Amino acid sequence: MRFYHRLNALLCLEDDSDIIRNAWTSLRFPLVCGIVASTGLQAEHDGGSARNADDLDTTCLPGIGYQCQAFVSTLTVYRIICRIFACLCQMNKRIIA
């Protein structure tokens, strides 16, 4: 399991109260065969927003993806692509003949 946290802040030099902060926190954990699932929370704070607008905006970020493990995984993918290409070439020969 991996934990991620990222924080960005922008400060307006003309007005100290006008600051924008973006924070992103996430957990990523492996499932099977390089497939990973993640869940996270993104928070955006805008100190210089309009009076009737909310200063804080939060978003829940679920996700699923693939994480390449190492050179072996890359080699395995290369072999699969080569096998698919060889099968397509054989099918093409059968269609032409």
MMTF fields as JSON, N, C-alpha, C and O atoms, coordinates in Angstrom:
{
  "mmtfVersion": "1.0.0",
  "mmtfProducer": "UNKNOWN",
  "numBonds": 387,
  "numAtoms": 388,
  "numGroups": 97,
  "numChains": 1,
  "numModels": 1,
  "chainsPerModel": [1],
  "groupsPerChain": [97],
  "chainIdList": ["A"],
  "bondAtomList": [4, 2, 8, 6, 12, 10, 16, 14, 20, 18, 24, 22, 28, 26, 32, 30, 36, 34, 40, 38, 44, 42, 48, 46, 52, 50, 56, 54, 60, 58, 64, 62, 68, 66, 72, 70, 76, 74, 80, 78, 84, 82, 88, 86, 92, 90, 96, 94, 100, 98, 104, 102, 108, 106, 112, 110, 116, 114, 120, 118, 124, 122, 128, 126, 132, 130, 136, 134, 140, 138, 144, 142, 148, 146, 152, 150, 156, 154, 160, 158, 164, 162, 168, 166, 172, 170, 176, 174, 180, 178, 184, 182, 188, 186, 192, 190, 196, 194, 200, 198, 204, 202, 208, 206, 212, 210, 216, 214, 220, 218, 224, 222, 228, 226, 232, 230, 236, 234, 240, 238, 244, 242, 248, 246, 252, 250, 256, 254, 260, 258, 264, 262, 268, 266, 272, 270, 276, 274, 280, 278, 284, 282, 288, 286, 292, 290, 296, 294, 300, 298, 304, 302, 308, 306, 312, 310, 316, 314, 320, 318, 324, 322, 328, 326, 332, 330, 336, 334, 340, 338, 344, 342, 348, 346, 352, 350, 356, 354, 360, 358, 364, 362, 368, 366, 372, 370, 376, 374, 380, 378, 384, 382],
  "bondOrderList": [1, 1, 1, 1, 1, 1, 1, 1, 1, 1, 1, 1, 1, 1, 1, 1, 1, 1, 1, 1, 1, 1, 1, 1, 1, 1, 1, 1, 1, 1, 1, 1, 1, 1, 1, 1, 1, 1, 1, 1, 1, 1, 1, 1, 1, 1, 1, 1, 1, 1, 1, 1, 1, 1, 1, 1, 1, 1, 1, 1, 1, 1, 1, 1, 1, 1, 1, 1, 1, 1, 1, 1, 1, 1, 1, 1, 1, 1, 1, 1, 1, 1, 1, 1, 1, 1, 1, 1, 1, 1, 1, 1, 1, 1, 1, 1],
  "groupList": [{"groupName": "MET", "atomNameList": ["N", "CA", "C", "O"], "elementList": ["N", "C", "C", "O"], "formalChargeList": [0, 0, 0, 0], "bondAtomList": [1, 0, 2, 1, 3, 2], "bondOrderList": [1, 1, 2], "singleLetterCode": "M", "chemCompType": "L-PEPTIDE LINKING"}, {"groupName": "ARG", "atomNameList": ["N", "CA", "C", "O"], "elementList": ["N", "C", "C", "O"], "formalChargeList": [0, 0, 0, 0], "bondAtomList": [1, 0, 2, 1, 3, 2], "bondOrderList": [1, 1, 2], "singleLetterCode": "R", "chemCompType": "L-PEPTIDE LINKING"}, {"groupName": "PHE", "atomNameList": ["N", "CA", "C", "O"], "elementList": ["N", "C", "C", "O"], "formalChargeList": [0, 0, 0, 0], "bondAtomList": [1, 0, 2, 1, 3, 2], "bondOrderList": [1, 1, 2], "singleLetterCode": "F", "chemCompType": "L-PEPTIDE LINKING"}, {"groupName": "TYR", "atomNameList": ["N", "CA", "C", "O"], "elementList": ["N", "C", "C", "O"], "formalChargeList": [0, 0, 0, 0], "bondAtomList": [1, 0, 2, 1, 3, 2], "bondOrderList": [1, 1, 2], "singleLetterCode": "Y", "chemCompType": "L-PEPTIDE LINKING"}, {"groupName": "HIS", "atomNameList": ["N", "CA", "C", "O"], "elementList": ["N", "C", "C", "O"], "formalChargeList": [0, 0, 0, 0], "bondAtomList": [1, 0, 2, 1, 3, 2], "bondOrderList": [1, 1, 2], "singleLetterCode": "H", "chemCompType": "L-PEPTIDE LINKING"}, {"groupName": "LEU", "atomNameList": ["N", "CA", "C", "O"], "elementList": ["N", "C", "C", "O"], "formalChargeList": [0, 0, 0, 0], "bondAtomList": [1, 0, 2, 1, 3, 2], "bondOrderList": [1, 1, 2], "singleLetterCode": "L", "chemCompType": "L-PEPTIDE LINKING"}, {"groupName": "ASN", "atomNameList": ["N", "CA", "C", "O"], "elementList": ["N", "C", "C", "O"], "formalChargeList": [0, 0, 0, 0], "bondAtomList": [1, 0, 2, 1, 3, 2], "bondOrderList": [1, 1, 2], "singleLetterCode": "N", "chemCompType": "L-PEPTIDE LINKING"}, {"groupName": "ALA", "atomNameList": ["N", "CA", "C", "O"], "elementList": ["N", "C", "C", "O"], "formalChargeList": [0, 0, 0, 0], "bondAtomList": [1, 0, 2, 1, 3, 2], "bondOrderList": [1, 1, 2], "singleLetterCode": "A", "chemCompType": "L-PEPTIDE LINKING"}, {"groupName": "CYS", "atomNameList": ["N", "CA", "C", "O"], "elementList": ["N", "C", "C", "O"], "formalChargeList": [0, 0, 0, 0], "bondAtomList": [1, 0, 2, 1, 3, 2], "bondOrderList": [1, 1, 2], "singleLetterCode": "C", "chemCompType": "L-PEPTIDE LINKING"}, {"groupName": "GLU", "atomNameList": ["N", "CA", "C", "O"], "elementList": ["N", "C", "C", "O"], "formalChargeList": [0, 0, 0, 0], "bondAtomList": [1, 0, 2, 1, 3, 2], "bondOrderList": [1, 1, 2], "singleLetterCode": "E", "chemCompType": "L-PEPTIDE LINKING"}, {"groupName": "ASP", "atomNameList": ["N", "CA", "C", "O"], "elementList": ["N", "C", "C", "O"], "formalChargeList": [0, 0, 0, 0], "bondAtomList": [1, 0, 2, 1, 3, 2], "bondOrderList": [1, 1, 2], "singleLetterCode": "D", "chemCompType": "L-PEPTIDE LINKING"}, {"groupName": "SER", "atomNameList": ["N", "CA", "C", "O"], "elementList": ["N", "C", "C", "O"], "formalChargeList": [0, 0, 0, 0], "bondAtomList": [1, 0, 2, 1, 3, 2], "bondOrderList": [1, 1, 2], "singleLetterCode": "S", "chemCompType": "L-PEPTIDE LINKING"}, {"groupName": "ILE", "atomNameList": ["N", "CA", "C", "O"], "elementList": ["N", "C", "C", "O"], "formalChargeList": [0, 0, 0, 0], "bondAtomList": [1, 0, 2, 1, 3, 2], "bondOrderList": [1, 1, 2], "singleLetterCode": "I", "chemCompType": "L-PEPTIDE LINKING"}, {"groupName": "TRP", "atomNameList": ["N", "CA", "C", "O"], "elementList": ["N", "C", "C", "O"], "formalChargeList": [0, 0, 0, 0], "bondAtomList": [1, 0, 2, 1, 3, 2], "bondOrderList": [1, 1, 2], "singleLetterCode": "W", "chemCompType": "L-PEPTIDE LINKING"}, {"groupName": "THR", "atomNameList": ["N", "CA", "C", "O"], "elementList": ["N", "C", "C", "O"], "formalChargeList": [0, 0, 0, 0], "bondAtomList": [1, 0, 2, 1, 3, 2], "bondOrderList": [1, 1, 2], "singleLetterCode": "T", "chemCompType": "L-PEPTIDE LINKING"}, {"groupName": "PRO", "atomNameList": ["N", "CA", "C", "O"], "elementList": ["N", "C", "C", "O"], "formalChargeList": [0, 0, 0, 0], "bondAtomList": [1, 0, 2, 1, 3, 2], "bondOrderList": [1, 1, 2], "singleLetterCode": "P", "chemCompType": "L-PEPTIDE LINKING"}, {"groupName": "VAL", "atomNameList": ["N", "CA", "C", "O"], "elementList": ["N", "C", "C", "O"], "formalChargeList": [0, 0, 0, 0], "bondAtomList": [1, 0, 2, 1, 3, 2], "bondOrderList": [1, 1, 2], "singleLetterCode": "V", "chemCompType": "L-PEPTIDE LINKING"}, {"groupName": "GLY", "atomNameList": ["N", "CA", "C", "O"], "elementList": ["N", "C", "C", "O"], "formalChargeList": [0, 0, 0, 0], "bondAtomList": [1, 0, 2, 1, 3, 2], "bondOrderList": [1, 1, 2], "singleLetterCode": "G", "chemCompType": "PEPTIDE LINKING"}, {"groupName": "GLN", "atomNameList": ["N", "CA", "C", "O"], "elementList": ["N", "C", "C", "O"], "formalChargeList": [0, 0, 0, 0], "bondAtomList": [1, 0, 2, 1, 3, 2], "bondOrderList": [1, 1, 2], "singleLetterCode": "Q", "chemCompType": "L-PEPTIDE LINKING"}, {"groupName": "LYS", "atomNameList": ["N", "CA", "C", "O"], "elementList": ["N", "C", "C", "O"], "formalChargeList": [0, 0, 0, 0], "bondAtomList": [1, 0, 2, 1, 3, 2], "bondOrderList": [1, 1, 2], "singleLetterCode": "K", "chemCompType": "L-PEPTIDE LINKING"}],
  "groupTypeList": [0, 1, 2, 3, 4, 1, 5, 6, 7, 5, 5, 8, 5, 9, 10, 10, 11, 10, 12, 12, 1, 6, 7, 13, 14, 11, 5, 1, 2, 15, 5, 16, 8, 17, 12, 16, 7, 11, 14, 17, 5, 18, 7, 9, 4, 10, 17, 17, 11, 7, 1, 6, 7, 10, 10, 5, 10, 14, 14, 8, 5, 15, 17, 12, 17, 3, 18, 8, 18, 7, 2, 16, 11, 14, 5, 14, 16, 3, 1, 12, 12, 8, 1, 12, 2, 7, 8, 5, 8, 18, 0, 6, 19, 1, 12, 12, 7],
  "groupIdList": [1, 2, 3, 4, 5, 6, 7, 8, 9, 10, 11, 12, 13, 14, 15, 16, 17, 18, 19, 20, 21, 22, 23, 24, 25, 26, 27, 28, 29, 30, 31, 32, 33, 34, 35, 36, 37, 38, 39, 40, 41, 42, 43, 44, 45, 46, 47, 48, 49, 50, 51, 52, 53, 54, 55, 56, 57, 58, 59, 60, 61, 62, 63, 64, 65, 66, 67, 68, 69, 70, 71, 72, 73, 74, 75, 76, 77, 78, 79, 80, 81, 82, 83, 84, 85, 86, 87, 88, 89, 90, 91, 92, 93, 94, 95, 96, 97],
  "secStructList": [7, 3, 3, 3, 3, 3, 3, 3, 3, 3, 3, 7, 1, 1, 7, 6, 6, 7, 3, 3, 3, 3, 3, 3, 3, 3, 3, 3, 3, 3, 7, 1, 6, 6, 3, 3, 3, 3, 3, 3, 3, 3, 3, 3, 3, 3, 6, 6, 7, 7, 6, 6, 1, 7, 1, 3, 3, 3, 3, 3, 3, 3, 3, 3, 3, 3, 7, 7, 7, 1, 2, 2, 2, 2, 2, 2, 2, 2, 2, 2, 2, 2, 2, 2, 2, 2, 2, 2, 2, 2, 2, 2, 2, 2, 2, 2, 7],
  "xCoordList": [0.848, 0.0, 0.905, 1.926, 0.527, 1.287, 0.401, -0.795, 1.011, 0.332, 0.936, 2.158, 0.091, 0.542, -0.087, -1.248, 0.694, 0.154, 0.891, 2.121, 0.132, 0.702, 0.005, -1.217, 0.777, 0.232, 0.86, 2.083, 0.025, 0.47, -0.19, -1.341, 0.548, -0.013, 0.466, 1.626, -0.453, -0.145, -0.535, -1.642, 0.364, 0.129, 0.172, 1.111, -0.845, -0.891, -0.056, -0.286, 0.907, 1.791, 1.106, 1.568, 0.018, -0.688, -1.597, -1.793, -2.156, -3.097, -2.759, -2.87, -2.341, -1.926, -3.061, -2.808, -4.3, -5.423, -5.812, -6.569, -5.31, -5.639, -4.629, -3.619, -4.911, -4.041, -4.867, -6.001, -4.307, -4.966, -4.135, -2.931, -4.788, -4.119, -4.836, -6.062, -4.082, -4.61, -3.899, -2.67, -4.662, -4.095, -4.724, -5.928, -3.899, -4.352, -3.747, -2.524, -4.586, -4.155, -4.782, -5.974, -3.966, -4.463, -3.794, -2.652, -4.526, -3.998, -4.095, -5.141, -3.011, -3.01, -2.587, -1.592, -3.363, -3.023, -3.187, -4.113, -2.28, -2.313, -3.443, -3.795, -4.008, -5.029, -4.41, -3.979, -4.36, -3.74, -3.104, -3.58, -2.037, -1.403, -1.099, -1.285, -0.644, -0.285, -1.44, -1.226, -2.659, -3.811, -3.857, -3.748, -4.019, -4.046, -5.348, -5.92, -5.792, -6.966, -6.509, -5.569, -7.177, -6.801, -8.051, -9.087, -7.911, -8.964, -8.277, -7.246, -8.854, -8.198, -9.175, -10.365, -8.661, -9.433, -8.648, -7.469, -9.306, -8.695, -9.432, -10.659, -8.686, -9.265, -8.641, -7.42, -9.491, -9.032, -9.595, -10.808, -8.7, -9.109, -8.722, -7.566, -9.686, -9.45, -9.783, -10.956, -8.764, -8.972, -9.549, -10.142, -9.389, -9.875, -11.139, -11.384, -11.949, -13.172, -14.242, -14.099, -15.288, -16.388, -17.048, -16.908, -17.748, -18.331, -19.361, -19.404, -20.189, -21.243, -20.764, -21.517, -19.539, -19.017, -18.323, -17.837, -18.288, -17.576, -16.07, -15.578, -15.354, -13.896, -13.26, -12.178, -13.921, -13.343, -14.157, -15.382, -13.462, -14.081, -13.383, -12.164, -14.144, -13.56, -14.132, -15.297, -13.286, -13.665, -13.1, -11.934, -13.924, -13.468, -13.036, -13.762, -11.858, -11.289, -11.021, -9.91, -11.998, -11.713, -11.068, -11.285, -10.287, -9.644, -9.153, -8.993, -8.918, -8.34, -7.376, -7.645, -6.26, -5.256, -4.319, -4.547, -3.262, -2.253, -0.892, -0.579, -0.085, 1.25, 2.251, 2.229, 3.124, 4.147, 5.154, 5.685, 5.416, 6.265, 7.75, 8.448, 8.238, 9.67, 9.891, 8.947, 11.155, 11.508, 10.816, 10.462, 10.618, 9.968, 8.549, 8.115, 7.834, 6.483, 6.496, 5.643, 7.467, 7.584, 7.905, 7.364, 8.783, 9.132, 7.933, 7.725, 7.147, 5.944, 4.95, 4.366, 4.756, 3.855, 4.378, 3.6, 5.69, 6.296, 6.037, 5.7, 6.191, 5.948, 4.484, 4.199, 3.579, 2.148, 1.857, 1.12, 2.431, 2.219, 2.787, 2.168, 3.955, 4.555, 3.682, 3.526, 3.117, 2.245, 0.976, 0.527, 0.407, -0.788, -0.455, -1.229, 0.686, 1.098, 1.306, 0.907, 1.934, 2.154, 0.823, 0.667, -0.127, -1.443, -2.16, -2.806, -2.046, -2.671, -2.04, -2.739, -0.727, -0.052, -0.507, -0.72, -0.659, -1.135, -2.563, -2.908, -3.399, -4.781, -4.821, -5.651, -3.937, -3.89, -3.461, -3.991, -2.51, -2.07, -3.208, -3.354, -4.02, -5.145, -6.212, -6.819, -6.44, -7.451, -7.003, -7.805, -5.717, -5.204, -5.166, -5.46, -4.811, -4.684, -6.0, -6.043],
  "yCoordList": [-1.16, 0.0, 1.239, 1.271, 2.237, 3.486, 4.657, 4.685, 5.605, 6.814, 7.996, 8.127, 8.851, 10.034, 11.28, 11.27, 12.344, 13.639, 14.723, 14.752, 15.598, 16.688, 17.986, 18.02, 19.04, 20.338, 21.425, 21.522, 22.237, 23.39, 24.634, 24.595, 25.735, 26.996, 28.148, 28.204, 29.057, 30.277, 31.475, 31.529, 32.427, 33.607, 34.842, 35.032, 35.67, 36.944, 37.952, 38.15, 38.588, 39.521, 40.838, 41.563, 41.163, 42.413, 42.314, 43.299, 41.111, 40.922, 39.611, 38.534, 39.712, 38.512, 37.525, 36.331, 37.994, 37.086, 36.29, 35.324, 36.682, 35.999, 34.878, 35.074, 33.714, 32.555, 31.373, 31.169, 30.622, 29.43, 28.218, 28.163, 27.25, 26.017, 24.824, 24.739, 23.906, 22.652, 21.503, 21.429, 20.611, 19.452, 18.187, 18.134, 17.181, 15.903, 14.792, 14.688, 13.96, 12.843, 11.579, 11.548, 10.522, 9.301, 8.072, 8.12, 6.974, 5.65, 4.775, 4.726, 4.086, 3.175, 1.799, 1.664, 0.777, -0.56, -1.549, -1.424, -2.542, -3.505, -4.519, -4.895, -4.956, -6.002, -7.303, -8.132, -7.493, -8.676, -8.299, -7.389, -8.991, -8.874, -7.435, -7.072, -6.622, -5.254, -4.271, -3.075, -4.743, -3.85, -3.243, -3.949, -1.92, -1.212, -0.421, 0.033, -0.272, 0.543, 1.696, 1.559, 2.822, 3.967, 4.728, 4.696, 5.397, 6.286, 7.521, 7.422, 8.663, 9.873, 10.998, 10.895, 12.054, 13.245, 14.455, 14.612, 15.299, 16.523, 17.701, 17.773, 18.606, 19.799, 21.039, 21.138, 21.982, 23.236, 24.394, 24.517, 25.239, 26.397, 27.654, 27.82, 28.542, 29.809, 30.946, 31.222, 31.606, 32.693, 33.946, 34.771, 34.106, 35.309, 35.079, 35.786, 34.1, 33.807, 34.868, 35.693, 34.831, 35.794, 35.626, 34.579, 36.631, 36.6, 35.501, 34.887, 35.232, 34.222, 32.815, 31.855, 32.673, 31.365, 30.68, 31.337, 29.362, 28.595, 28.748, 28.772, 28.849, 28.936, 27.573, 27.492, 26.502, 25.16, 24.262, 24.191, 23.578, 22.622, 21.285, 21.199, 20.234, 18.91, 17.932, 18.021, 16.993, 15.981, 14.636, 14.541, 13.596, 12.231, 11.629, 11.725, 11.01, 10.509, 9.002, 8.607, 8.143, 6.71, 6.403, 7.127, 5.345, 5.015, 3.59, 2.926, 3.133, 1.816, 1.971, 2.726, 1.263, 1.416, 0.232, -0.796, 0.397, -0.648, -0.054, 1.062, -0.809, -0.371, -1.386, -2.546, -0.962, -1.843, -2.157, -1.243, -3.42, -3.824, -3.621, -2.973, -4.161, -4.089, -4.458, -4.517, -4.708, -5.071, -6.362, -6.517, -7.29, -8.562, -8.314, -8.963, -7.395, -7.084, -6.471, -6.785, -5.597, -4.987, -6.045, -6.022, -6.97, -8.056, -8.951, -9.391, -9.227, -10.044, -9.363, -10.018, -8.072, -7.33, -7.376, -7.547, -7.225, -7.294, -8.663, -8.744, -9.724, -11.077, -11.26, -11.879, -10.737, -10.85, -10.113, -10.616, -8.922, -8.165, -8.92, -8.949, -9.529, -10.31, -11.506, -11.815, -12.179, -13.32, -12.883, -13.561, -11.765, -11.252, -10.902, -11.211, -10.262, -9.909, -11.152, -11.175, -12.207, -13.455, -14.112, -14.617, -14.114, -14.695, -13.922, -14.52, -12.594, -11.786, -12.071, -12.125, -12.251, -12.569, -13.924, -14.078, -14.907, -16.233, -16.149, -16.798, -15.361, -15.205, -14.52, -14.855, -13.574, -12.857, -13.811, -13.732, -14.709, -15.686, -16.616, -16.981, -17.008, -17.911, -17.217, -17.838, -15.953, -15.211, -15.034, -15.183, -14.714, -14.499, -15.803, -15.798, -16.928, -18.219, -18.836, -19.913],
  "zCoordList": [0.0, 0.0, 0.0, 0.688, -0.765, -0.835, -0.435, -0.725, 0.227, 0.671, -0.079, -0.153, -0.631, -1.352, -0.74, -0.331, -0.685, -0.275, -1.062, -1.097, -1.684, -2.478, -2.076, -1.93, -1.9, -1.506, -2.367, -2.462, -2.99, -3.777, -3.196, -2.763, -3.193, -2.688, -3.568, -3.975, -3.845, -4.596, -3.748, -3.212, -3.627, -2.811, -3.7, -4.474, -3.583, -4.303, -3.519, -2.326, -4.173, -3.475, -3.144, -2.263, -3.83, -3.574, -2.347, -1.635, -2.1, -0.993, -0.288, -0.875, 0.992, 1.735, 1.97, 2.129, 1.997, 2.255, 1.009, 1.105, -0.139, -1.391, -1.629, -2.304, -1.074, -1.213, -1.719, -1.286, -2.61, -3.154, -2.744, -2.997, -2.11, -1.682, -2.277, -2.217, -2.849, -3.379, -2.674, -2.691, -2.057, -1.374, -1.942, -2.193, -2.138, -2.681, -1.853, -1.753, -1.259, -0.432, -0.984, -1.289, -1.113, -1.749, -1.165, -0.706, -1.193, -0.853, -2.098, -2.744, -2.433, -3.569, -3.062, -2.35, -3.444, -2.999, -4.149, -4.951, -4.23, -5.329, -5.16, -4.042, -6.294, -6.284, -6.795, -5.994, -8.105, -8.702, -10.036, -10.715, -10.413, -11.741, -12.141, -13.303, -11.222, -11.542, -11.531, -11.729, -11.303, -11.227, -9.831, -8.829, -9.782, -8.506, -8.379, -9.37, -7.158, -6.857, -5.973, -5.19, -6.106, -5.285, -4.868, -5.532, -3.766, -3.301, -2.727, -2.062, -2.992, -2.544, -2.279, -2.576, -1.725, -1.422, -1.914, -1.597, -2.683, -3.178, -2.554, -2.604, -1.976, -1.352, -1.972, -2.095, -2.36, -2.953, -2.138, -1.965, -1.643, -0.852, -1.605, -1.992, -1.814, -2.509, -1.562, -1.308, -1.041, -0.094, -0.734, -0.039, -2.044, -2.707, -3.512, -4.489, -3.12, -3.868, -3.592, -2.689, -4.367, -4.209, -2.837, -2.204, -2.392, -1.042, -0.857, 0.209, -1.85, -1.716, -2.058, -1.892, -2.527, -2.928, -1.751, -0.831, -1.8, -0.771, -0.968, -2.096, 0.137, 0.068, -0.177, -0.757, 0.259, 0.206, -0.714, -0.609, -1.617, -2.536, -2.35, -2.498, -2.026, -1.827, -2.84, -3.228, -3.261, -4.243, -3.82, -3.437, -3.889, -3.635, -4.968, -5.957, -5.0, -6.248, -6.181, -5.824, -6.511, -6.594, -7.947, -8.919, -8.009, -9.279, -9.334, -8.309, -10.545, -10.786, -11.952, -12.886, -11.902, -12.955, -13.004, -12.365, -13.773, -13.939, -13.621, -14.035, -12.883, -12.537, -13.054, -12.642, -13.949, -14.508, -13.406, -12.775, -13.172, -12.06, -12.356, -11.576, -13.463, -13.767, -15.223, -16.011, -15.576, -16.943, -17.362, -18.531, -16.43, -16.752, -17.265, -18.217, -16.653, -17.1, -18.497, -19.328, -18.751, -20.07, -21.112, -22.217, -20.758, -21.671, -21.929, -23.059, -20.91, -21.071, -22.008, -22.871, -21.849, -22.735, -24.162, -25.101, -24.337, -25.666, -26.3, -27.481, -25.532, -26.056, -26.461, -27.486, -25.683, -26.016, -27.315, -28.163, -27.475, -28.71, -29.906, -30.97, -29.743, -30.832, -31.191, -32.372, -30.211, -30.487, -31.221, -32.146, -30.813, -31.492, -32.934, -33.841, -33.157, -34.508, -35.358, -36.522, -34.787, -35.521, -35.876, -36.987, -34.961, -35.24, -36.346, -37.207, -36.321, -37.364, -38.725, -39.737, -38.75, -40.018, -40.549, -41.752, -39.664, -40.099, -40.603, -41.591, -39.942, -40.399, -41.755, -42.599, -41.965, -43.24, -44.362, -45.471, -44.087, -45.089, -45.456, -46.623, -44.481, -44.748, -45.587, -46.46, -45.33, -46.087, -47.535, -48.456, -47.738, -49.082, -49.872, -51.067, -49.233, -49.946, -50.28, -50.875]
}
